[in-house]
Each structure stands twice: as C-alpha cells, then as structure tokens.
Amino acid sequence: METKIIFEHTDTFGGESNYSWVNRMEYTGKNKSDLALVRAAKKFAGISGVRCRTESYGDMLALYPAGICQVVFIQWI
C-alpha cells in the first residue's frame, strides 16, 4: 500500500514552531516503520547523528533536536 508523507523542517521560537523559514519534502512509497521515517526525516533536515526528543500526535511526529532551535514534522496524508 502506498503512503504519502510530508517532512517539514522549520525553526522554533520559545519552543513553538516559528516558520520564518521552512523546507518541505513529499515522500510517496511503501509503509515504513516510525523509526525508518524518523531516520529519513533527520537525513532530509541534515541532523543525522543529533539526539532528538520525539513527540507523537497520532497522525504526526515532531522531532526536536537537542541544542538547536528547530523542529521537523512528519505528517501522514
């Protein structure tokens, strides 16, 4: 089954997404595990190897890298 996923990488201000700049990428492919999607999103954002706090909102994951005022959202469409 094909899945459509959007990665969204932006900055934060006061811990909330700020959107003074944003990079988006759309991914369509086979179902992947959450871990595989997190790794792909971190690679897209250029933060591979950086520890992240992960928050799950049901249909979306948010990655908050340690020491960087940025966030990466993974959204299922």
HTML snippet that shows the backbone in 3Dmol.js (N, CA, C, O; Angstrom):
<script src="https://3Dmol.org/build/3Dmol-min.js"></script>
<div id="view" style="width:600px;height:400px;position:relative"></div>
<script>
const pdb = `
ATOM      1  N   MET A   1       0.837  -1.180   0.000  1.00  0.00           N
ATOM      2  CA  MET A   1       0.000   0.000   0.000  1.00  0.00           C
ATOM      3  C   MET A   1       0.883   1.245   0.000  1.00  0.00           C
ATOM      4  O   MET A   1       1.823   1.347   0.789  1.00  0.00           O
ATOM      5  N   GLU A   2       0.582   2.177  -0.874  1.00  0.00           N
ATOM      6  CA  GLU A   2       1.324   3.426  -0.990  1.00  0.00           C
ATOM      7  C   GLU A   2       0.915   4.388   0.120  1.00  0.00           C
ATOM      8  O   GLU A   2      -0.259   4.473   0.481  1.00  0.00           O
ATOM      9  N   THR A   3       1.881   5.098   0.648  1.00  0.00           N
ATOM     10  CA  THR A   3       1.642   6.075   1.699  1.00  0.00           C
ATOM     11  C   THR A   3       2.228   7.414   1.265  1.00  0.00           C
ATOM     12  O   THR A   3       3.300   7.458   0.661  1.00  0.00           O
ATOM     13  N   LYS A   4       1.527   8.504   1.569  1.00  0.00           N
ATOM     14  CA  LYS A   4       2.019   9.842   1.263  1.00  0.00           C
ATOM     15  C   LYS A   4       2.389  10.519   2.576  1.00  0.00           C
ATOM     16  O   LYS A   4       1.574  10.621   3.492  1.00  0.00           O
ATOM     17  N   ILE A   5       3.639  10.979   2.649  1.00  0.00           N
ATOM     18  CA  ILE A   5       4.168  11.574   3.874  1.00  0.00           C
ATOM     19  C   ILE A   5       4.848  12.893   3.522  1.00  0.00           C
ATOM     20  O   ILE A   5       5.493  13.007   2.479  1.00  0.00           O
ATOM     21  N   ILE A   6       4.703  13.880   4.388  1.00  0.00           N
ATOM     22  CA  ILE A   6       5.355  15.175   4.201  1.00  0.00           C
ATOM     23  C   ILE A   6       6.305  15.421   5.364  1.00  0.00           C
ATOM     24  O   ILE A   6       5.920  15.314   6.528  1.00  0.00           O
ATOM     25  N   PHE A   7       7.565  15.757   5.033  1.00  0.00           N
ATOM     26  CA  PHE A   7       8.546  16.197   6.016  1.00  0.00           C
ATOM     27  C   PHE A   7       8.569  17.721   5.964  1.00  0.00           C
ATOM     28  O   PHE A   7       8.608  18.311   4.885  1.00  0.00           O
ATOM     29  N   GLU A   8       8.543  18.349   7.128  1.00  0.00           N
ATOM     30  CA  GLU A   8       8.549  19.803   7.212  1.00  0.00           C
ATOM     31  C   GLU A   8       9.577  20.216   8.258  1.00  0.00           C
ATOM     32  O   GLU A   8       9.469  19.823   9.419  1.00  0.00           O
ATOM     33  N   HIS A   9      10.572  21.004   7.859  1.00  0.00           N
ATOM     34  CA  HIS A   9      11.679  21.405   8.720  1.00  0.00           C
ATOM     35  C   HIS A   9      11.630  22.920   8.867  1.00  0.00           C
ATOM     36  O   HIS A   9      11.679  23.634   7.865  1.00  0.00           O
ATOM     37  N   THR A  10      11.536  23.424  10.093  1.00  0.00           N
ATOM     38  CA  THR A  10      11.455  24.860  10.331  1.00  0.00           C
ATOM     39  C   THR A  10      12.145  25.222  11.643  1.00  0.00           C
ATOM     40  O   THR A  10      12.622  24.348  12.366  1.00  0.00           O
ATOM     41  N   ASP A  11      12.194  26.507  11.938  1.00  0.00           N
ATOM     42  CA  ASP A  11      12.820  26.990  13.164  1.00  0.00           C
ATOM     43  C   ASP A  11      11.782  27.104  14.278  1.00  0.00           C
ATOM     44  O   ASP A  11      10.577  27.025  14.040  1.00  0.00           O
ATOM     45  N   THR A  12      12.280  27.292  15.499  1.00  0.00           N
ATOM     46  CA  THR A  12      11.381  27.484  16.644  1.00  0.00           C
ATOM     47  C   THR A  12      11.727  28.782  17.352  1.00  0.00           C
ATOM     48  O   THR A  12      12.845  29.288  17.248  1.00  0.00           O
ATOM     49  N   PHE A  13      10.759  29.305  18.065  1.00  0.00           N
ATOM     50  CA  PHE A  13      10.954  30.482  18.909  1.00  0.00           C
ATOM     51  C   PHE A  13      10.149  30.241  20.176  1.00  0.00           C
ATOM     52  O   PHE A  13       8.927  30.102  20.121  1.00  0.00           O
ATOM     53  N   GLY A  14      10.814  30.192  21.292  1.00  0.00           N
ATOM     54  CA  GLY A  14      10.138  29.918  22.555  1.00  0.00           C
ATOM     55  C   GLY A  14       9.581  28.506  22.625  1.00  0.00           C
ATOM     56  O   GLY A  14       8.611  28.257  23.341  1.00  0.00           O
ATOM     57  N   GLY A  15      10.186  27.577  21.886  1.00  0.00           N
ATOM     58  CA  GLY A  15       9.740  26.190  21.899  1.00  0.00           C
ATOM     59  C   GLY A  15       8.602  25.878  20.935  1.00  0.00           C
ATOM     60  O   GLY A  15       8.198  24.721  20.819  1.00  0.00           O
ATOM     61  N   GLU A  16       8.083  26.876  20.246  1.00  0.00           N
ATOM     62  CA  GLU A  16       6.994  26.689  19.281  1.00  0.00           C
ATOM     63  C   GLU A  16       7.521  26.909  17.868  1.00  0.00           C
ATOM     64  O   GLU A  16       8.459  27.680  17.665  1.00  0.00           O
ATOM     65  N   SER A  17       6.916  26.230  16.887  1.00  0.00           N
ATOM     66  CA  SER A  17       7.350  26.413  15.501  1.00  0.00           C
ATOM     67  C   SER A  17       7.108  27.859  15.074  1.00  0.00           C
ATOM     68  O   SER A  17       6.062  28.436  15.370  1.00  0.00           O
ATOM     69  N   ASN A  18       8.093  28.441  14.372  1.00  0.00           N
ATOM     70  CA  ASN A  18       8.079  29.864  14.046  1.00  0.00           C
ATOM     71  C   ASN A  18       7.795  30.129  12.573  1.00  0.00           C
ATOM     72  O   ASN A  18       7.138  31.120  12.254  1.00  0.00           O
ATOM     73  N   TYR A  19       8.259  29.289  11.675  1.00  0.00           N
ATOM     74  CA  TYR A  19       8.043  29.403  10.230  1.00  0.00           C
ATOM     75  C   TYR A  19       8.607  30.686   9.631  1.00  0.00           C
ATOM     76  O   TYR A  19       8.042  31.204   8.667  1.00  0.00           O
ATOM     77  N   SER A  20       9.709  31.218  10.173  1.00  0.00           N
ATOM     78  CA  SER A  20      10.370  32.323   9.490  1.00  0.00           C
ATOM     79  C   SER A  20      11.067  31.783   8.236  1.00  0.00           C
ATOM     80  O   SER A  20      11.330  32.532   7.296  1.00  0.00           O
ATOM     81  N   TRP A  21      11.360  30.492   8.229  1.00  0.00           N
ATOM     82  CA  TRP A  21      11.800  29.761   7.046  1.00  0.00           C
ATOM     83  C   TRP A  21      11.270  28.342   7.174  1.00  0.00           C
ATOM     84  O   TRP A  21      11.031  27.869   8.285  1.00  0.00           O
ATOM     85  N   VAL A  22      11.087  27.668   6.068  1.00  0.00           N
ATOM     86  CA  VAL A  22      10.590  26.297   6.098  1.00  0.00           C
ATOM     87  C   VAL A  22      11.064  25.552   4.853  1.00  0.00           C
ATOM     88  O   VAL A  22      11.106  26.115   3.759  1.00  0.00           O
ATOM     89  N   ASN A  23      11.423  24.270   5.034  1.00  0.00           N
ATOM     90  CA  ASN A  23      11.757  23.362   3.935  1.00  0.00           C
ATOM     91  C   ASN A  23      10.788  22.195   4.006  1.00  0.00           C
ATOM     92  O   ASN A  23      10.575  21.618   5.072  1.00  0.00           O
ATOM     93  N   ARG A  24      10.201  21.848   2.865  1.00  0.00           N
ATOM     94  CA  ARG A  24       9.252  20.730   2.818  1.00  0.00           C
ATOM     95  C   ARG A  24       9.683  19.719   1.775  1.00  0.00           C
ATOM     96  O   ARG A  24      10.279  20.065   0.755  1.00  0.00           O
ATOM     97  N   MET A  25       9.370  18.463   2.051  1.00  0.00           N
ATOM     98  CA  MET A  25       9.623  17.391   1.094  1.00  0.00           C
ATOM     99  C   MET A  25       8.468  16.411   1.178  1.00  0.00           C
ATOM    100  O   MET A  25       8.006  16.072   2.267  1.00  0.00           O
ATOM    101  N   GLU A  26       8.009  15.963   0.033  1.00  0.00           N
ATOM    102  CA  GLU A  26       6.920  14.984  -0.020  1.00  0.00           C
ATOM    103  C   GLU A  26       7.506  13.624  -0.363  1.00  0.00           C
ATOM    104  O   GLU A  26       8.338  13.508  -1.263  1.00  0.00           O
ATOM    105  N   TYR A  27       7.072  12.599   0.354  1.00  0.00           N
ATOM    106  CA  TYR A  27       7.529  11.235   0.133  1.00  0.00           C
ATOM    107  C   TYR A  27       6.317  10.360  -0.141  1.00  0.00           C
ATOM    108  O   TYR A  27       5.340  10.389   0.607  1.00  0.00           O
ATOM    109  N   THR A  28       6.381   9.585  -1.210  1.00  0.00           N
ATOM    110  CA  THR A  28       5.336   8.616  -1.505  1.00  0.00           C
ATOM    111  C   THR A  28       6.010   7.266  -1.690  1.00  0.00           C
ATOM    112  O   THR A  28       6.931   7.127  -2.496  1.00  0.00           O
ATOM    113  N   GLY A  29       5.553   6.284  -0.950  1.00  0.00           N
ATOM    114  CA  GLY A  29       6.165   4.966  -1.051  1.00  0.00           C
ATOM    115  C   GLY A  29       5.458   3.968  -0.176  1.00  0.00           C
ATOM    116  O   GLY A  29       4.356   4.211   0.316  1.00  0.00           O
ATOM    117  N   LYS A  30       6.115   2.827   0.014  1.00  0.00           N
ATOM    118  CA  LYS A  30       5.543   1.771   0.844  1.00  0.00           C
ATOM    119  C   LYS A  30       5.548   2.175   2.308  1.00  0.00           C
ATOM    120  O   LYS A  30       6.318   3.040   2.726  1.00  0.00           O
ATOM    121  N   ASN A  31       4.674   1.534   3.083  1.00  0.00           N
ATOM    122  CA  ASN A  31       4.616   1.801   4.522  1.00  0.00           C
ATOM    123  C   ASN A  31       5.970   1.517   5.156  1.00  0.00           C
ATOM    124  O   ASN A  31       6.594   0.490   4.889  1.00  0.00           O
ATOM    125  N   LYS A  32       6.407   2.432   5.988  1.00  0.00           N
ATOM    126  CA  LYS A  32       7.656   2.274   6.720  1.00  0.00           C
ATOM    127  C   LYS A  32       7.370   2.393   8.201  1.00  0.00           C
ATOM    128  O   LYS A  32       6.353   2.959   8.603  1.00  0.00           O
ATOM    129  N   SER A  33       8.267   1.859   9.011  1.00  0.00           N
ATOM    130  CA  SER A  33       8.118   1.985  10.457  1.00  0.00           C
ATOM    131  C   SER A  33       8.403   3.427  10.869  1.00  0.00           C
ATOM    132  O   SER A  33       8.992   4.196  10.110  1.00  0.00           O
ATOM    133  N   ASP A  34       7.980   3.779  12.075  1.00  0.00           N
ATOM    134  CA  ASP A  34       8.236   5.121  12.594  1.00  0.00           C
ATOM    135  C   ASP A  34       9.730   5.402  12.661  1.00  0.00           C
ATOM    136  O   ASP A  34      10.170   6.510  12.353  1.00  0.00           O
ATOM    137  N   LEU A  35      10.511   4.408  13.063  1.00  0.00           N
ATOM    138  CA  LEU A  35      11.963   4.590  13.170  1.00  0.00           C
ATOM    139  C   LEU A  35      12.573   4.893  11.803  1.00  0.00           C
ATOM    140  O   LEU A  35      13.431   5.768  11.694  1.00  0.00           O
ATOM    141  N   ALA A  36      12.146   4.186  10.765  1.00  0.00           N
ATOM    142  CA  ALA A  36      12.665   4.438   9.420  1.00  0.00           C
ATOM    143  C   ALA A  36      12.282   5.834   8.941  1.00  0.00           C
ATOM    144  O   ALA A  36      13.082   6.494   8.277  1.00  0.00           O
ATOM    145  N   LEU A  37      11.081   6.295   9.265  1.00  0.00           N
ATOM    146  CA  LEU A  37      10.652   7.643   8.882  1.00  0.00           C
ATOM    147  C   LEU A  37      11.432   8.709   9.636  1.00  0.00           C
ATOM    148  O   LEU A  37      11.792   9.736   9.060  1.00  0.00           O
ATOM    149  N   VAL A  38      11.698   8.475  10.918  1.00  0.00           N
ATOM    150  CA  VAL A  38      12.487   9.420  11.714  1.00  0.00           C
ATOM    151  C   VAL A  38      13.889   9.533  11.129  1.00  0.00           C
ATOM    152  O   VAL A  38      14.417  10.638  11.008  1.00  0.00           O
ATOM    153  N   ARG A  39      14.494   8.416  10.768  1.00  0.00           N
ATOM    154  CA  ARG A  39      15.834   8.453  10.178  1.00  0.00           C
ATOM    155  C   ARG A  39      15.828   9.197   8.846  1.00  0.00           C
ATOM    156  O   ARG A  39      16.739   9.977   8.569  1.00  0.00           O
ATOM    157  N   ALA A  40      14.815   8.965   8.024  1.00  0.00           N
ATOM    158  CA  ALA A  40      14.717   9.656   6.732  1.00  0.00           C
ATOM    159  C   ALA A  40      14.502  11.158   6.931  1.00  0.00           C
ATOM    160  O   ALA A  40      15.084  11.963   6.203  1.00  0.00           O
ATOM    161  N   ALA A  41      13.681  11.542   7.899  1.00  0.00           N
ATOM    162  CA  ALA A  41      13.415  12.956   8.169  1.00  0.00           C
ATOM    163  C   ALA A  41      14.671  13.645   8.694  1.00  0.00           C
ATOM    164  O   ALA A  41      14.959  14.777   8.305  1.00  0.00           O
ATOM    165  N   LYS A  42      15.415  12.985   9.564  1.00  0.00           N
ATOM    166  CA  LYS A  42      16.647  13.563  10.087  1.00  0.00           C
ATOM    167  C   LYS A  42      17.679  13.730   8.981  1.00  0.00           C
ATOM    168  O   LYS A  42      18.416  14.716   8.966  1.00  0.00           O
ATOM    169  N   LYS A  43      17.740  12.781   8.060  1.00  0.00           N
ATOM    170  CA  LYS A  43      18.654  12.902   6.927  1.00  0.00           C
ATOM    171  C   LYS A  43      18.249  14.076   6.050  1.00  0.00           C
ATOM    172  O   LYS A  43      19.104  14.848   5.616  1.00  0.00           O
ATOM    173  N   PHE A  44      16.948  14.222   5.782  1.00  0.00           N
ATOM    174  CA  PHE A  44      16.437  15.340   4.991  1.00  0.00           C
ATOM    175  C   PHE A  44      16.796  16.683   5.639  1.00  0.00           C
ATOM    176  O   PHE A  44      17.178  17.624   4.944  1.00  0.00           O
ATOM    177  N   ALA A  45      16.675  16.771   6.957  1.00  0.00           N
ATOM    178  CA  ALA A  45      16.921  18.016   7.677  1.00  0.00           C
ATOM    179  C   ALA A  45      18.409  18.266   7.941  1.00  0.00           C
ATOM    180  O   ALA A  45      18.784  19.355   8.375  1.00  0.00           O
ATOM    181  N   GLY A  46      19.252  17.274   7.683  1.00  0.00           N
ATOM    182  CA  GLY A  46      20.686  17.443   7.914  1.00  0.00           C
ATOM    183  C   GLY A  46      21.073  17.329   9.375  1.00  0.00           C
ATOM    184  O   GLY A  46      22.082  17.894   9.798  1.00  0.00           O
ATOM    185  N   ILE A  47      20.282  16.603  10.146  1.00  0.00           N
ATOM    186  CA  ILE A  47      20.577  16.448  11.579  1.00  0.00           C
ATOM    187  C   ILE A  47      20.787  14.987  11.959  1.00  0.00           C
ATOM    188  O   ILE A  47      20.517  14.591  13.093  1.00  0.00           O
ATOM    189  N   SER A  48      21.269  14.184  11.009  1.00  0.00           N
ATOM    190  CA  SER A  48      21.593  12.792  11.327  1.00  0.00           C
ATOM    191  C   SER A  48      22.672  12.766  12.399  1.00  0.00           C
ATOM    192  O   SER A  48      23.634  13.530  12.324  1.00  0.00           O
ATOM    193  N   GLY A  49      22.530  11.915  13.375  1.00  0.00           N
ATOM    194  CA  GLY A  49      23.501  11.823  14.456  1.00  0.00           C
ATOM    195  C   GLY A  49      23.247  12.773  15.614  1.00  0.00           C
ATOM    196  O   GLY A  49      23.975  12.744  16.606  1.00  0.00           O
ATOM    197  N   VAL A  50      22.220  13.620  15.503  1.00  0.00           N
ATOM    198  CA  VAL A  50      21.867  14.542  16.585  1.00  0.00           C
ATOM    199  C   VAL A  50      20.715  13.931  17.376  1.00  0.00           C
ATOM    200  O   VAL A  50      19.723  13.494  16.791  1.00  0.00           O
ATOM    201  N   ARG A  51      20.840  13.899  18.695  1.00  0.00           N
ATOM    202  CA  ARG A  51      19.748  13.385  19.525  1.00  0.00           C
ATOM    203  C   ARG A  51      18.532  14.280  19.407  1.00  0.00           C
ATOM    204  O   ARG A  51      18.649  15.504  19.358  1.00  0.00           O
ATOM    205  N   CYS A  52      17.358  13.659  19.363  1.00  0.00           N
ATOM    206  CA  CYS A  52      16.113  14.409  19.227  1.00  0.00           C
ATOM    207  C   CYS A  52      15.086  13.922  20.235  1.00  0.00           C
ATOM    208  O   CYS A  52      15.019  12.734  20.552  1.00  0.00           O
ATOM    209  N   ARG A  53      14.296  14.847  20.726  1.00  0.00           N
ATOM    210  CA  ARG A  53      13.114  14.489  21.512  1.00  0.00           C
ATOM    211  C   ARG A  53      11.984  14.290  20.504  1.00  0.00           C
ATOM    212  O   ARG A  53      11.754  15.145  19.649  1.00  0.00           O
ATOM    213  N   THR A  54      11.284  13.168  20.603  1.00  0.00           N
ATOM    214  CA  THR A  54      10.219  12.851  19.659  1.00  0.00           C
ATOM    215  C   THR A  54       8.876  12.927  20.363  1.00  0.00           C
ATOM    216  O   THR A  54       8.692  12.355  21.437  1.00  0.00           O
ATOM    217  N   GLU A  55       7.938  13.640  19.748  1.00  0.00           N
ATOM    218  CA  GLU A  55       6.571  13.726  20.265  1.00  0.00           C
ATOM    219  C   GLU A  55       5.623  13.168  19.212  1.00  0.00           C
ATOM    220  O   GLU A  55       5.749  13.485  18.029  1.00  0.00           O
ATOM    221  N   SER A  56       4.685  12.348  19.634  1.00  0.00           N
ATOM    222  CA  SER A  56       3.720  11.729  18.729  1.00  0.00           C
ATOM    223  C   SER A  56       2.342  12.341  18.953  1.00  0.00           C
ATOM    224  O   SER A  56       1.877  12.457  20.087  1.00  0.00           O
ATOM    225  N   TYR A  57       1.699  12.730  17.856  1.00  0.00           N
ATOM    226  CA  TYR A  57       0.361  13.320  17.910  1.00  0.00           C
ATOM    227  C   TYR A  57      -0.652  12.477  17.140  1.00  0.00           C
ATOM    228  O   TYR A  57      -1.654  13.013  16.666  1.00  0.00           O
ATOM    229  N   GLY A  58      -0.422  11.194  17.006  1.00  0.00           N
ATOM    230  CA  GLY A  58      -1.340  10.312  16.290  1.00  0.00           C
ATOM    231  C   GLY A  58      -1.042  10.249  14.808  1.00  0.00           C
ATOM    232  O   GLY A  58      -0.517   9.246  14.325  1.00  0.00           O
ATOM    233  N   ASP A  59      -1.370  11.307  14.073  1.00  0.00           N
ATOM    234  CA  ASP A  59      -1.121  11.328  12.632  1.00  0.00           C
ATOM    235  C   ASP A  59       0.112  12.156  12.280  1.00  0.00           C
ATOM    236  O   ASP A  59       0.343  12.448  11.106  1.00  0.00           O
ATOM    237  N   MET A  60       0.905  12.536  13.279  1.00  0.00           N
ATOM    238  CA  MET A  60       2.078  13.368  13.057  1.00  0.00           C
ATOM    239  C   MET A  60       3.124  13.093  14.132  1.00  0.00           C
ATOM    240  O   MET A  60       2.787  12.829  15.286  1.00  0.00           O
ATOM    241  N   LEU A  61       4.387  13.157  13.742  1.00  0.00           N
ATOM    242  CA  LEU A  61       5.505  13.095  14.685  1.00  0.00           C
ATOM    243  C   LEU A  61       6.241  14.424  14.632  1.00  0.00           C
ATOM    244  O   LEU A  61       6.340  15.032  13.566  1.00  0.00           O
ATOM    245  N   ALA A  62       6.751  14.880  15.753  1.00  0.00           N
ATOM    246  CA  ALA A  62       7.566  16.093  15.817  1.00  0.00           C
ATOM    247  C   ALA A  62       8.917  15.724  16.418  1.00  0.00           C
ATOM    248  O   ALA A  62       8.988  15.070  17.458  1.00  0.00           O
ATOM    249  N   LEU A  63       9.978  16.148  15.757  1.00  0.00           N
ATOM    250  CA  LEU A  63      11.337  15.894  16.219  1.00  0.00           C
ATOM    251  C   LEU A  63      11.955  17.217  16.643  1.00  0.00           C
ATOM    252  O   LEU A  63      12.002  18.161  15.854  1.00  0.00           O
ATOM    253  N   TYR A  64      12.429  17.294  17.878  1.00  0.00           N
ATOM    254  CA  TYR A  64      13.079  18.490  18.406  1.00  0.00           C
ATOM    255  C   TYR A  64      14.537  18.152  18.699  1.00  0.00           C
ATOM    256  O   TYR A  64      14.822  17.524  19.718  1.00  0.00           O
ATOM    257  N   PRO A  65      15.479  18.558  17.819  1.00  0.00           N
ATOM    258  CA  PRO A  65      16.893  18.246  18.037  1.00  0.00           C
ATOM    259  C   PRO A  65      17.462  18.980  19.254  1.00  0.00           C
ATOM    260  O   PRO A  65      17.127  20.137  19.508  1.00  0.00           O
ATOM    261  N   ALA A  66      18.316  18.298  19.988  1.00  0.00           N
ATOM    262  CA  ALA A  66      18.929  18.876  21.184  1.00  0.00           C
ATOM    263  C   ALA A  66      19.904  19.979  20.793  1.00  0.00           C
ATOM    264  O   ALA A  66      20.744  19.789  19.914  1.00  0.00           O
ATOM    265  N   GLY A  67      19.789  21.136  21.451  1.00  0.00           N
ATOM    266  CA  GLY A  67      20.720  22.232  21.255  1.00  0.00           C
ATOM    267  C   GLY A  67      20.506  23.048  19.998  1.00  0.00           C
ATOM    268  O   GLY A  67      21.317  23.921  19.691  1.00  0.00           O
ATOM    269  N   ILE A  68      19.436  22.789  19.263  1.00  0.00           N
ATOM    270  CA  ILE A  68      19.157  23.530  18.027  1.00  0.00           C
ATOM    271  C   ILE A  68      17.714  24.023  18.099  1.00  0.00           C
ATOM    272  O   ILE A  68      16.823  23.261  18.473  1.00  0.00           O
ATOM    273  N   CYS A  69      17.477  25.259  17.754  1.00  0.00           N
ATOM    274  CA  CYS A  69      16.121  25.828  17.784  1.00  0.00           C
ATOM    275  C   CYS A  69      15.399  25.516  16.475  1.00  0.00           C
ATOM    276  O   CYS A  69      15.067  26.412  15.699  1.00  0.00           O
ATOM    277  N   GLN A  70      15.165  24.223  16.251  1.00  0.00           N
ATOM    278  CA  GLN A  70      14.499  23.769  15.036  1.00  0.00           C
ATOM    279  C   GLN A  70      13.556  22.629  15.377  1.00  0.00           C
ATOM    280  O   GLN A  70      13.647  22.030  16.449  1.00  0.00           O
ATOM    281  N   VAL A  71      12.635  22.331  14.438  1.00  0.00           N
ATOM    282  CA  VAL A  71      11.716  21.212  14.594  1.00  0.00           C
ATOM    283  C   VAL A  71      11.494  20.589  13.219  1.00  0.00           C
ATOM    284  O   VAL A  71      11.492  21.280  12.200  1.00  0.00           O
ATOM    285  N   VAL A  72      11.308  19.276  13.211  1.00  0.00           N
ATOM    286  CA  VAL A  72      10.972  18.548  11.985  1.00  0.00           C
ATOM    287  C   VAL A  72       9.662  17.831  12.236  1.00  0.00           C
ATOM    288  O   VAL A  72       9.541  17.046  13.176  1.00  0.00           O
ATOM    289  N   PHE A  73       8.676  18.107  11.383  1.00  0.00           N
ATOM    290  CA  PHE A  73       7.384  17.431  11.463  1.00  0.00           C
ATOM    291  C   PHE A  73       7.304  16.347  10.411  1.00  0.00           C
ATOM    292  O   PHE A  73       7.749  16.535   9.279  1.00  0.00           O
ATOM    293  N   ILE A  74       6.737  15.211  10.784  1.00  0.00           N
ATOM    294  CA  ILE A  74       6.465  14.112   9.859  1.00  0.00           C
ATOM    295  C   ILE A  74       4.952  13.930   9.873  1.00  0.00           C
ATOM    296  O   ILE A  74       4.377  13.544  10.890  1.00  0.00           O
ATOM    297  N   GLN A  75       4.306  14.213   8.731  1.00  0.00           N
ATOM    298  CA  GLN A  75       2.836  14.168   8.660  1.00  0.00           C
ATOM    299  C   GLN A  75       2.396  13.125   7.651  1.00  0.00           C
ATOM    300  O   GLN A  75       2.899  13.083   6.528  1.00  0.00           O
ATOM    301  N   TRP A  76       1.449  12.281   8.056  1.00  0.00           N
ATOM    302  CA  TRP A  76       0.843  11.310   7.150  1.00  0.00           C
ATOM    303  C   TRP A  76      -0.357  11.971   6.476  1.00  0.00           C
ATOM    304  O   TRP A  76      -1.177  12.599   7.144  1.00  0.00           O
ATOM    305  N   ILE A  77      -0.460  11.831   5.156  1.00  0.00           N
ATOM    306  CA  ILE A  77      -1.576  12.407   4.395  1.00  0.00           C
ATOM    307  C   ILE A  77      -2.512  11.275   3.983  1.00  0.00           C
ATOM    308  O   ILE A  77      -3.527  11.519   3.330  1.00  0.00           O
TER     309      ILE A  77
END
`;
const viewer = $3Dmol.createViewer("view");
viewer.addModel(pdb, "pdb");
viewer.setStyle({}, {cartoon: {color: "spectrum"}});
viewer.zoomTo();
viewer.render();
</script>
